[in-house]
Amino acid sequence: MGDELVVRPDFRTGMIVLVVLAVVAVSIVAAILIGDAPDAFALIVGVPFALLVPLGIGALARARITLTAHEFVVQDLFTRKAWPRSLVAEVVRASIIAPRGGAGESLFVLDVRRDLLVRVQGGLYGQRDLARLVDALGVPCSGPEGPVSAKEFAETYPGLVSWAERHPYRLAFGIAGVLCVAVLALVLVSVATAS
């Protein structure tokens, strides 16, 4: 293969997601400011959302996968990882079900020992682009027939998905617990300083 294949994120879909995220953030912050909640809550919600939007735009602009005759390169907002193309031995293509029922496609690029080189999140890229990439790699491609949970996927392909992805509810309950403690502490500090 003498030509270079460059796969970029679906910019239009990404921008729609970012606009929806911005509208939700503004709505939540406005509701907090209009309501009885302390203004600090508006900062707690608004700042992370305000940071996510420009980071998302930057990720859409910089992210790409490049395949040349000698190299396989995955670039995101902050990093650029490159491997000799000869290291790529297999691709596992899977549609993994998220906790709320949606399924997100991923490409797991493996070496000859079936160790993970990189996971490409399919949500960023169009289906045709992913298919072109798999075809251009020219290595065996396997994967489950239909959508599977991360736990089911890990039984057939151990080590490719993280603990957090296999146990989303445990993670969610842990995060919710930490957030409840943080909000309770903020409320207690607000009450203590107000009196």
ABEGO torsion letter per residue (X at the ends): XABBBBBBBBAAAAAAAAAAAAAAAAAAAAAAAABABBAAAAAAAAAAAAAAAAAAAAAAAABBBBBBAABBBBBBAABBBBBBAAABABBBBBBBBBAAGBBBBBBBBBBAAGBBABBBBAAABBAAAAAAAAAAAGBBBBEBABBBBAAAAAAABBGABBAAAABAAAAAAAAAAAAAAAAAAAAAAAAAAAX
